[in-house]
């Protein structure tokens, strides 16, 4: 069987522009043709052609406006995929007939960017044959078939799937000593971007916060140093913790531009649906890790780094690594 390397692009268009009012517009569209693969029947000895890619139209649009003295922005992104397949065709069981997504986002900069507020709200919607939508429900991005799920359930008769996403990110990005940030975000179980984008996992509620202290004025022994602590968390829509970590970092640059980095973190016990491939949730143990890294100046003719990693989980299983480069 001969498979095509890619569908033929029947037409494509790209549009970019910037209006005097500070509005930027970008659009990209493409249409790819149907593709056939040659097959051979061992019994009849006959050659034939079978459809392996339908006619598809793709579109991406971005509109963004800049405002304020600090160059803040507000924007809208829309994407769409439309495939020329009918229910009952073999490809309709594998591919979504249509997929649309969009998001509105704001990046509001305060005091010249010292502080920032980033926010986004988005959606996705896919349609197709019930078999194709069943595949999306069973995907490792969401595992609707999980027997202990409460916020969603597998429905083999569905012919569409919709989802929402959003986040709010507050940050202090500059200053004499103190920096920090707070992030909260969500992706509903039905959120899906993989027809014209990339999505690893949905069904998540994330919360992250960090505080950093830094000194950039050279002292007696150090050119600069910094310490940071952070807390990262994620839960699914059943409020089961999927990830949690408490982390501390420290870095120092010496007078000769050598750099020392220290990292320690604690992974808390969590629940994982992917270890059982959509079966019941499986608990993961807590884990403690420490890392030390040392390297010479990046401007040296010969550069080197050395790194030691040590970790151990609650069952006493260690992970030890020694690495470096020159």
TIPAVO-281096 format. One line per 4 residues: number of its first residue (from 1); their letters; for each residue y negated, x negated, z negated of N, C-alpha, C. Coordinates in steps of 0.001 Angstrom, whole numbers. Layout:
BEGIN
NUM	a	Y X Z Y X Z Y X Z; ...
REM end
This chain:
BEGIN
1	xxxx	1181 -845 0 0 0 0 -1237 -884 0; -2203 -592 880 -3434 -1354 956 -4546 -589 240; -5109 -1184 -796 -6201 -559 -1526 -7530 -1144 -1055; -8541 -322 -912 -9853 -846 -519 -10492 -1594 -1678
5	xxxx	-11260 -2637 -1351 -11962 -3374 -2393 -13092 -2540 -2993; -13759 -1749 -2187 -14840 -906 -2680 -15138 156 -1650; -15675 1271 -2099 -16056 2319 -1164 -17234 1867 -323; -17263 2336 903 -18377 2018 1785 -19630 2739 1318
9	xxxx	-20739 2012 1235 -22002 2624 841 -22626 3272 2068; -22646 4601 2064 -23214 5320 3199 -24728 5253 3199; -25323 5253 2008 -26770 5198 1933 -27208 4832 536; -28317 4148 433 -28854 3774 -873 -30365 3703 -770
13	xxxx	-31012 4000 -1880 -32466 3952 -1915 -32931 3494 -3275; -33989 2720 -3286 -34570 2229 -4531 -36069 2454 -4479; -36615 3004 -5562 -38033 3304 -5624 -38583 2773 -6935; -39615 1983 -6883 -40313 1525 -8080 -41798 1647 -7838
17	xxxx	-42514 1914 -8892 -43953 2047 -8743 -44649 2054 -10087; -45938 1790 -10070 -46734 1810 -11290 -48054 2495 -10969; -48315 3560 -11696 -49532 4318 -11476 -50664 3740 -12317; -51888 4067 -11943 -53066 3546 -12636 -53111 4015 -14083
21	xxxx	-52500 5140 -14379 -52528 5689 -15733 -51574 4989 -16680; -50900 3927 -16227 -49959 3214 -17077 -48559 3767 -17030; -48270 4620 -16048 -46940 5204 -15898 -46140 4400 -14886; -44955 3968 -15266 -44052 3255 -14362 -42893 4168 -13996
25	xxxx	-42499 4123 -12728 -41420 4974 -12225 -40422 4102 -11481; -39148 4301 -11766 -38088 3605 -11040 -36949 4554 -10751; -36399 4484 -9554 -35293 5365 -9172 -34341 4597 -8264; -33061 4838 -8445 -32031 4216 -7620 -30980 5259 -7293
29	xxxx	-30674 5420 -6016 -29651 6364 -5584 -28701 5669 -4616; -27482 6143 -4574 -26493 5599 -3641 -25431 6652 -3365; -24886 6593 -2174 -23783 7476 -1781 -22672 6605 -1217; -21460 6753 -1758 -20314 5983 -1276 -19337 6917 -571
33	xxxx	-18679 6387 441 -17838 7217 1304 -16444 7414 720; -15719 8330 1343 -14303 8477 1026 -13545 7231 1498; -12503 6896 773 -11670 5758 1157 -10205 6174 1168; -9493 5711 2200 -8074 6005 2372 -7260 4728 2148
37	xxxx	-6057 4897 1641 -5120 3783 1510 -3885 4082 2364; -3386 3069 3064 -2196 3238 3899 -950 3176 3030; -48 4139 3204 1209 4184 2448 2388 4117 3415; 3552 3774 2848 4770 3692 3659 5909 4336 2885
41	xxxx	6612 5261 3524 7736 5966 2920 9022 5243 3293; 9726 4700 2293 10959 3945 2543 12063 4821 3116; 12061 6098 2764 13123 6990 3223 12926 7376 4683; 11716 7849 5012 11466 8315 6380 11021 7199 7311
45	xxxx	10561 6089 6727 10053 5007 7554 8726 5313 8201; 7981 6263 7605 6720 6682 8210 5526 6154 7411; 4461 5805 8146 3193 5429 7516 2320 6674 7376; 1460 6645 6368 532 7756 6159 -704 7223 5443
49	xxxx	-1719 8056 5381 -2945 7731 4658 -3110 8696 3502; -3581 8174 2353 -3849 9021 1198 -5230 8699 647; -5919 9728 174 -7274 9561 -339 -7235 8873 -1694; -7990 7758 -1849 -8040 7034 -3118 -9441 7003 -3717
53	xxxx	-10456 7421 -2972 -11812 7491 -3499 -12552 8603 -2777; -13156 9532 -3495 -13875 10625 -2847 -15297 10207 -2460; -15976 11087 -1764 -17397 10931 -1508 -18140 11098 -2833; -19008 10136 -3173 -19680 10156 -4477 -21174 9878 -4300
57	xxxx	-21993 10603 -5031 -23436 10363 -5079 -23820 9913 -6486; -24616 8847 -6558 -25075 8292 -7838 -26603 8327 -7858; -27184 8527 -9034 -28637 8508 -9166 -29028 8056 -10572; -30037 7208 -10643 -30613 6751 -11905 -32129 6807 -11773
61	xxxx	-32797 7397 -12751 -34252 7510 -12741 -34804 7103 -14099; -35891 6342 -14075 -36565 5921 -15303 -38061 6113 -15133; -38679 6830 -16068 -40128 7017 -16111 -40609 6513 -17465; -41636 5665 -17467 -42137 5092 -18709 -43652 5028 -18681
65	xxxx	-44251 5351 -19811 -45715 5296 -19930 -46081 4374 -21092; -47020 3502 -20845 -47543 2610 -21876 -48810 3222 -22458; -48950 3133 -23771 -50137 3717 -24397 -50551 2864 -25595; -51808 2974 -25977 -52321 2318 -27163 -52617 846 -26950
69	xxxx	-53425 291 -27877 -53832 -1112 -27778 -52671 -2059 -28002; -51622 -1627 -28706 -50479 -2494 -29003 -49382 -2402 -27952; -49653 -1734 -26826 -48699 -1604 -25713 -47428 -881 -26139; -47588 228 -26851 -46455 1087 -27163 -45987 1796 -25896
73	xxxx	-44762 2304 -25903 -44218 2955 -24713 -43449 4213 -25082; -43429 5152 -24163 -42576 6330 -24236 -41926 6487 -22871; -40628 6830 -22850 -39937 6857 -21569 -38839 7907 -21505; -38417 8173 -20293 -37344 9124 -20004 -36393 8482 -19005
77	xxxx	-35100 8541 -19293 -34070 8041 -18392 -33101 9166 -18070; -32760 9332 -16791 -31792 10333 -16351 -30790 9672 -15407; -29518 10005 -15549 -28489 9513 -14630 -27612 10677 -14185; -27044 10529 -13002 -26158 11572 -12502 -25104 11015 -11563
81	xxxx	-23913 11582 -11636 -22816 11262 -10726 -22216 12579 -10257; -22038 12730 -8940 -21432 13932 -8377 -20356 13513 -7384; -19115 13947 -7624 -17999 13596 -6742 -17567 14818 -5932; -17276 14591 -4669 -16841 15670 -3778 -15324 15819 -3887
85	xxxx	-14889 16435 -4973 -13469 16712 -5170 -13320 18156 -5623; -12227 18761 -5215 -11952 20157 -5556 -10790 20233 -6516; -10784 21271 -7320 -9683 21481 -8248 -8374 21614 -7476; -7358 20947 -7924 -6069 20963 -7249 -5792 19700 -6471
89	xxxx	-6843 18964 -6072 -6629 17682 -5402 -6097 16657 -6398; -5268 15717 -5947 -4730 14705 -6878 -5807 13944 -7639; -6920 13576 -6958 -7961 12812 -7634 -8703 13626 -8685; -8671 14958 -8560 -9378 15784 -9544 -8732 15696 -10916
93	xxxx	-7480 15265 -10962 -6801 15117 -12249 -7167 13797 -12933; -7806 12896 -12180 -8136 11579 -12716 -9632 11370 -12922; -10457 11979 -12061 -11893 11704 -12059 -12687 12954 -12410; -13779 12768 -13149 -14682 13877 -13436 -15410 14289 -12163
97	xxxx	-15619 15578 -12013 -16328 16068 -10829 -17816 15745 -10925; -18394 15855 -12112 -19807 15537 -12291 -20011 14930 -13670; -21047 14131 -13780 -21396 13498 -15054 -22901 13281 -15084; -23549 13824 -16097 -24994 13705 -16229 -25343 13232 -17642
101	xxxx	-26375 12418 -17731 -26848 11952 -19037 -28338 11709 -18973; -28956 11675 -20138 -30382 11421 -20199 -30808 11079 -21607; -31978 10489 -21731 -32496 10118 -23041 -34012 9991 -22976; -34653 10383 -24055 -36082 10174 -24261 -36222 9152 -25384
105	xxxx	-37032 8121 -25168 -37185 7092 -26194 -38659 6733 -26382; -38980 6308 -27595 -40330 5898 -27964 -40252 4557 -28673; -41109 3617 -28268 -41301 2360 -28977 -42765 2301 -29401; -43013 2646 -30666 -44383 2710 -31177 -44659 1452 -31985
109	xxxx	-45624 646 -31516 -45962 -631 -32143 -47235 -474 -32982; -47177 -1000 -34196 -48268 -863 -35151 -48793 -2251 -35521; -50107 -2386 -35619 -50746 -3646 -35975 -50300 -4767 -35046; -50410 -4492 -33752 -50079 -5495 -32751 -48613 -5821 -32646
113	xxxx	-47751 -4973 -33180 -46321 -5215 -33123 -45742 -5752 -34414; -46569 -5943 -35458 -46039 -6383 -36744 -45037 -5368 -37278; -45339 -4091 -37095 -44422 -3016 -37458 -44070 -2242 -36187; -42876 -1660 -36174 -42469 -880 -35004 -41614 300 -35439
117	xxxx	-41716 1349 -34662 -40872 2538 -34827 -40225 2802 -33478; -38911 2668 -33413 -38156 2968 -32195 -37309 4205 -32447; -37333 5128 -31514 -36550 6354 -31654 -36041 6786 -30293; -34878 7416 -30290 -34303 7905 -29033 -33437 9125 -29305
121	xxxx	-33466 10062 -28372 -32594 11239 -28385 -31998 11364 -26992; -30663 11486 -26909 -30014 11551 -25604 -28911 12595 -25555; -28421 12851 -24350 -27353 13828 -24149 -26423 13332 -23049; -25248 13913 -22995 -24325 13696 -21873 -23571 14987 -21613
125	xxxx	-23145 15160 -20334 -22385 16365 -19957 -21502 16016 -18776; -20207 16208 -18913 -19266 15977 -17824 -18490 17256 -17536; -18124 17430 -16270 -17313 18574 -15861 -16195 18084 -14953; -15151 18898 -14841 -14060 18539 -13959 -12827 19372 -14214
129	xxxx	-11751 18972 -13563 -10464 19622 -13769 -10050 19472 -15230; -9304 20438 -15737 -8904 20399 -17143 -8090 19146 -17476; -7341 18618 -16511 -6564 17403 -16766 -7478 16196 -16933; -8520 16116 -16110 -9475 15012 -16242 -10229 15094 -17564
133	xxxx	-10663 16285 -17953 -11371 16452 -19220 -10428 16208 -20396; -9158 16533 -20238 -8188 16220 -21286 -8083 14717 -21476; -8143 13959 -20371 -8121 12508 -20476 -9323 11981 -21233; -10505 12599 -21007 -11697 12182 -21744 -11567 12504 -23224
137	xxxx	-10961 13646 -23548 -10767 14006 -24951 -9802 13043 -25646; -8794 12580 -24926 -7781 11697 -25503 -8170 10220 -25426; -9316 9925 -24817 -9759 8553 -24664 -9910 7863 -26017; -9745 6544 -26019 -9920 5776 -27253 -11351 5801 -27757
141	xxxx	-12286 6322 -26957 -13664 6469 -27424 -13799 7575 -28455; -12807 8519 -28513 -12983 9659 -29425 -11687 10168 -30046; -10543 10086 -29381 -9260 10516 -29945 -9313 11936 -30511; -9600 12908 -29652 -9596 14300 -30101 -8225 14744 -30610
145	xxxx	-7150 14066 -30203 -5810 14458 -30607 -5451 14014 -32023; -6334 13315 -32704 -6024 12819 -34044 -5655 13991 -34950; -4458 13978 -35569 -3988 15155 -36315 -4782 15451 -37575; -5472 14466 -38153 -6229 14711 -39374 -7718 14898 -39113
149	xxxx	-8116 15119 -37854 -9534 15343 -37532 -9944 16751 -37961; -11168 16881 -38453 -11698 18171 -38871 -12919 18595 -38064; -13653 17660 -37524 -14896 17985 -36823 -14680 18285 -35347; -13499 18055 -34821 -13209 18356 -33417 -11711 18598 -33264
153	xxxx	-11316 19198 -32147 -9907 19446 -31874 -9641 19376 -30377; -8432 19020 -30034 -8035 18898 -28629 -7882 20280 -28007; -8471 20476 -26823 -8384 21748 -26107 -7996 21444 -24655; -6714 21588 -24272 -6275 21258 -22911 -6902 22128 -21826
157	xxxx	-7496 23253 -22191 -8063 24156 -21193 -9519 23851 -20873; -10134 22909 -21553 -11543 22621 -21333 -11773 22058 -19940; -12900 22439 -19350 -13307 21885 -18063 -14678 21209 -18154; -15178 20996 -19362 -16434 20277 -19563 -16441 19683 -20963
161	xxxx	-17310 18701 -21147 -17444 18046 -22445 -18882 17573 -22572; -19511 17890 -23699 -20917 17545 -23901 -21088 16810 -25222; -22150 16009 -25293 -22411 15280 -26520 -23869 14909 -26645; -24233 14481 -27850 -25604 14084 -28158 -25601 12713 -28829
165	xxxx	-26728 12025 -28714 -26896 10744 -29394 -28342 10617 -29842; -28577 9711 -30774 -29937 9476 -31214 -29988 8362 -32232; -31165 7771 -32369 -31336 6758 -33398 -32807 6664 -33784; -33024 6094 -34981 -34355 5788 -35485 -34305 4394 -36081
169	xxxx	-35190 3523 -35608 -35193 2120 -36016 -36590 1754 -36502; -36715 1438 -37795 -37987 1037 -38384 -37929 -456 -38667; -38946 -1207 -38236 -38881 -2648 -38403 -40211 -3271 -38777; -40142 -4302 -39607 -41272 -5204 -39844 -40898 -6509 -39168
173	xxxx	-41570 -6827 -38065 -41115 -7864 -37153 -41816 -9203 -37324; -42916 -9231 -38041 -43649 -10484 -38226 -44376 -10437 -39556; -44859 -11581 -39979 -45540 -11678 -41264 -45331 -13059 -41856; -46025 -13337 -42935 -45976 -14665 -43550 -44593 -14995 -44075
177	xxxx	-43996 -14084 -44834 -42698 -14376 -45453 -41657 -13277 -45222; -42057 -12013 -45392 -41065 -10940 -45477 -40916 -10184 -44154; -39663 -10015 -43736 -39307 -9185 -42591 -38239 -8186 -43048; -38003 -7158 -42253 -36969 -6200 -42635 -36830 -5099 -41611
181	xxxx	-35796 -4299 -41798 -35576 -3199 -40875 -34605 -2188 -41440; -34693 -973 -40909 -33796 115 -41287 -33424 872 -40024; -32120 1056 -39800 -31637 1711 -38586 -30663 2807 -38967; -30852 4003 -38399 -29882 5091 -38506 -29649 5637 -37107
185	xxxx	-28387 5907 -36783 -28071 6396 -35447 -26811 7230 -35442; -26614 7965 -34354 -25439 8818 -34251 -25026 8992 -32803; -23730 9158 -32585 -23154 9566 -31300 -22113 10621 -31611; -22295 11823 -31111 -21371 12908 -31421 -20017 12651 -30767
189	xxxx	-18947 13311 -31230 -17617 13047 -30668 -17523 13253 -29163; -18275 14196 -28607 -18175 14481 -27184 -19072 13642 -26295; -19803 12706 -26853 -20723 11885 -26062 -19935 10986 -25116; -20331 10931 -23828 -19573 10196 -22814 -20511 9670 -21743
193	xxxx	-20476 8342 -21509 -21354 7707 -20529 -20607 6922 -19463; -19306 6854 -19514 -18575 5856 -18741 -18472 6133 -17243; -19003 7252 -16758 -19052 7454 -15305 -20165 6640 -14662; -21268 6458 -15372 -22378 5650 -14868 -23062 4986 -16064
197	xxxx	-22320 4138 -16729 -22817 3470 -17932 -21648 2860 -18674; -21856 2611 -19960 -20781 2025 -20766 -20857 2590 -22176; -19728 3058 -22667 -19614 3566 -24030 -18288 3107 -24598; -18336 2345 -25695 -17106 1903 -26339 -16498 2983 -27203
201	xxxx	-17275 3508 -28144 -16788 4556 -29036 -17894 5567 -29281; -17497 6813 -29446 -18397 7880 -29886 -17971 8264 -31312; -18354 9465 -31742 -17951 9963 -33065 -18359 8978 -34164; -19651 8663 -34241 -20104 7712 -35242 -21468 8046 -35799
205	xxxx	-21654 7764 -37089 -22948 7861 -37762 -23185 6504 -38413; -24236 5810 -37989 -24464 4431 -38385 -25708 4306 -39250; -25616 3441 -40257 -26761 3116 -41088 -26782 1628 -41393; -27881 957 -41085 -27999 -490 -41282 -29370 -787 -41888
209	xxxx	-29392 -1684 -42853 -30654 -2125 -43425 -30605 -3613 -43724; -31744 -4294 -43555 -31782 -5722 -43865 -33151 -6118 -44376; -33183 -7169 -45199 -34410 -7763 -45708 -34287 -9268 -45532; -35347 -9901 -45033 -35338 -11346 -44804 -36591 -11983 -45395
213	xxxx	-36396 -13105 -46068 -37496 -13934 -46543 -37440 -15258 -45795; -38581 -15705 -45282 -38602 -16942 -44511 -39821 -17783 -44894; -39671 -19058 -44732 -40771 -19992 -44911 -40846 -20861 -43666; -41967 -20793 -42953 -42119 -21532 -41700 -43055 -22726 -41831
217	xxxx	-43659 -22910 -43014 -44526 -24063 -43231 -43675 -25246 -43698; -43745 -26409 -43023 -42934 -27563 -43427 -43245 -27982 -44862; -42166 -28361 -45582 -42301 -28846 -46947 -41848 -30283 -47052; -41529 -30699 -48271 -41162 -32087 -48518 -39847 -32454 -47848
221	xxxx	-38875 -31520 -47857 -37547 -31825 -47323 -37188 -30983 -46089; -37783 -29812 -45972 -37399 -28869 -44919 -38590 -28517 -44041; -38298 -28309 -42768 -39315 -27793 -41858 -39441 -26279 -42006; -38317 -25618 -42214 -38332 -24164 -42398 -37021 -23742 -43032
225	xxxx	-37028 -22540 -43615 -35788 -21982 -44151 -35933 -20477 -44247; -34796 -19810 -44430 -34816 -18361 -44566 -33555 -17864 -45230; -33675 -16728 -45907 -32522 -16050 -46508 -32604 -14575 -46134; -31440 -13977 -45945 -31391 -12581 -45514 -30201 -11886 -46134
229	xxxx	-30380 -10630 -46481 -29280 -9801 -46940 -29290 -8500 -46148; -28104 -7981 -45849 -28003 -6764 -45045 -26813 -5937 -45498; -26872 -4661 -45181 -25793 -3723 -45486 -25573 -2866 -44253; -24341 -2858 -43723 -24012 -2141 -42498 -22935 -1098 -42793
233	xxxx	-23092 83 -42225 -22147 1175 -42477 -21977 2027 -41225; -20773 2587 -41074 -20538 3594 -40037 -19487 4576 -40537; -19771 5862 -40305 -18839 6926 -40643 -18588 7752 -39383; -17425 8424 -39315 -17212 9380 -38235 -17760 10736 -38670
237	xxxx	-17618 11741 -37806 -18194 13045 -38110 -17410 13795 -39181; -16246 13279 -39589 -15533 13808 -40748 -15979 13132 -42038; -16969 12218 -41923 -17514 11433 -43037 -16502 10425 -43577; -15547 10018 -42756 -14648 8924 -43116 -15329 7606 -42756
241	xxxx	-15339 6670 -43682 -15973 5388 -43401 -15144 4620 -42379; -15774 4241 -41273 -15106 3456 -40246 -15408 1972 -40360; -16532 1654 -40998 -16906 252 -41154 -17932 142 -42263; -17858 -943 -43008 -18850 -1205 -44028 -18855 -2684 -44368
245	xxxx	-20029 -3270 -44480 -20113 -4692 -44787 -21381 -4983 -45563; -21266 -5863 -46543 -22398 -6410 -47271 -22473 -7883 -46903; -23626 -8326 -46441 -23723 -9660 -45856 -24934 -10406 -46389; -24779 -11730 -46519 -25883 -12602 -46907 -25889 -13812 -45980
249	xxxx	-27086 -14206 -45534 -27246 -15344 -44634 -28358 -16248 -45156; -28206 -17532 -44930 -29249 -18507 -45250 -29257 -19571 -44172; -30434 -20054 -43826 -30545 -21109 -42818 -31653 -22061 -43217; -31513 -23310 -42827 -32514 -24325 -43140 -32576 -25332 -42005
253	xxxx	-33786 -25712 -41647 -34011 -26768 -40657 -34628 -27963 -41376; -33940 -29117 -41300 -34388 -30312 -42008 -35495 -31020 -41224; -36081 -32037 -41869 -37175 -32773 -41241 -36747 -33437 -39925; -35460 -33817 -39818 -34962 -34437 -38586 -34450 -33404 -37579
257	xxxx	-34739 -32117 -37838 -34375 -30996 -36965 -32875 -30680 -36995; -32119 -31253 -37914 -30769 -30759 -38127 -30874 -29354 -38724; -29844 -28528 -38429 -29876 -27130 -38898 -28592 -26816 -39661; -28763 -26189 -40824 -27644 -25756 -41664 -27679 -24240 -41761
261	xxxx	-26522 -23577 -41503 -26406 -22123 -41598 -25281 -21777 -42560; -25544 -20845 -43469 -24559 -20361 -44432 -24455 -18847 -44300; -23235 -18337 -44239 -23009 -16899 -44115 -21876 -16486 -45043; -22044 -15368 -45726 -20985 -14784 -46543 -21059 -13272 -46406
265	xxxx	-19894 -12649 -46280 -19912 -11188 -46240 -18636 -10609 -46825; -18750 -9323 -47166 -17641 -8565 -47746 -17458 -7301 -46922; -16313 -7190 -46229 -15952 -5960 -45527 -15285 -5011 -46511; -15809 -3809 -46640 -15231 -2849 -47573 -14053 -2131 -46917
269	xxxx	-13236 -1481 -47719 -12122 -693 -47181 -12652 398 -46258; -11958 598 -45146 -12401 1585 -44164 -11199 2329 -43607; -11489 3313 -42749 -10463 4078 -42057 -10584 3802 -40565; -9446 3568 -39901 -9460 3183 -38493 -8509 4076 -37704
273	xxxx	-9050 4736 -36655 -8228 5599 -35808 -7595 4832 -34659; -8140 3672 -34313 -7660 2953 -33140 -6412 2128 -33416; -6155 1800 -34669 -4936 1057 -34973 -3690 1893 -34764; -3818 3217 -34843 -2677 4106 -34614 -2777 4815 -33266
277	xxxx	-3726 4383 -32421 -3884 4919 -31064 -4026 6444 -31053; -4836 6956 -31978 -5064 8386 -32020 -4170 9115 -32992; -3357 8396 -33746 -2588 9020 -34807 -3457 9223 -36033; -2840 9469 -37186 -3643 9636 -38413 -4453 8371 -38706
281	xxxx	-5547 8545 -39407 -6359 7405 -39795 -5539 6411 -40615; -5814 5131 -40398 -5124 4064 -41123 -6154 3243 -41875; -5926 3031 -43152 -6886 2274 -43943 -6808 787 -43632; -7963 158 -43561 -8046 -1298 -43397 -8478 -1901 -44725
285	xxxx	-7966 -3081 -45093 -8273 -3660 -46400 -9659 -4277 -46441; -10142 -4527 -47670 -11396 -5264 -47773 -11142 -6716 -47447; -12189 -7413 -47079 -12064 -8783 -46601 -13299 -9567 -47025; -13105 -10805 -47491 -14203 -11678 -47874 -14217 -12900 -46969
289	xxxx	-15399 -13281 -46506 -15539 -14369 -45535 -16714 -15256 -45927; -16538 -16572 -45719 -17625 -17525 -45872 -17631 -18498 -44696; -18827 -18839 -44199 -18966 -19724 -43031 -20058 -20758 -43315; -19779 -22002 -42989 -20761 -23083 -43059 -20841 -23730 -41689
293	xxxx	-22061 -23901 -41171 -22251 -24502 -39859 -23377 -25523 -39945; -23175 -26695 -39324 -24170 -27758 -39329 -24273 -28340 -37925; -25494 -28567 -37469 -25689 -29145 -36145 -26941 -30001 -36104; -26946 -30941 -35164 -28119 -31815 -35059 -29173 -31175 -34160
297	xxxx	-30231 -31889 -33879 -31348 -31349 -33122 -30938 -30955 -31711; -31431 -29822 -31263 -31139 -29366 -29895 -31816 -30236 -28853; -32779 -31072 -29279 -33460 -31974 -28350 -32782 -33337 -28263; -31703 -33557 -29033 -31013 -34849 -29018 -30311 -35072 -27679
301	xxxx	-30201 -36322 -27298 -29489 -36650 -26065 -28021 -36267 -26191; -27439 -36528 -27359 -26079 -36098 -27662 -26147 -35053 -28770; -25688 -33849 -28479 -25744 -32753 -29442 -24354 -32475 -30000; -24294 -32085 -31274 -23017 -31751 -31891 -23211 -30636 -32909
305	xxxx	-22140 -29888 -33136 -22107 -28861 -34174 -20747 -28918 -34852; -20703 -28527 -36113 -19459 -28439 -36877 -19485 -27135 -37658; -18320 -26470 -37739 -18264 -25144 -38354 -16962 -24970 -39124; -17056 -24452 -40343 -15894 -24151 -41184 -15938 -22671 -41549
309	xxxx	-14838 -21976 -41308 -14717 -20541 -41572 -13556 -20334 -42534; -13796 -19559 -43583 -12717 -19235 -44522 -12812 -17758 -44884; -11696 -17041 -44766 -11656 -15633 -45120 -10341 -15259 -45760; -10363 -14193 -46563 -9141 -13710 -47203 -9298 -12219 -47464
313	xxxx	-8237 -11427 -47116 -8299 -9995 -47364 -7696 -9666 -48732; -7668 -8366 -49063 -7249 -7984 -50403 -5755 -8191 -50645; -4992 -8436 -49582 -3570 -8739 -49744 -3320 -10241 -49844; -4391 -11031 -49823 -4259 -12471 -49939 -4012 -13192 -48636
317	xxxx	-4070 -12482 -47502 -3842 -13117 -46201 -5089 -13896 -45798; -4971 -15229 -45616 -6158 -16031 -45309 -6384 -16184 -43808; -7622 -16450 -43453 -7990 -16849 -42097 -8850 -18103 -42225; -8353 -19221 -41700 -9071 -20487 -41796 -9319 -21037 -40402
321	xxxx	-10557 -21429 -40151 -10906 -22010 -38861 -11813 -23212 -39060; -11548 -24275 -38329 -12436 -25433 -38260 -12743 -25666 -36792; -14015 -25678 -36445 -14373 -25815 -35031 -15616 -26671 -34916; -15882 -27125 -33711 -17063 -27926 -33451 -17224 -28193 -31975
325	xx	-18305 -28841 -31655 -18564 -29170 -30252 -19415 -30433 -30189; -19355 -31115 -29065 -20172 -32298 -28859 -20534 -32380 -27388
REM end
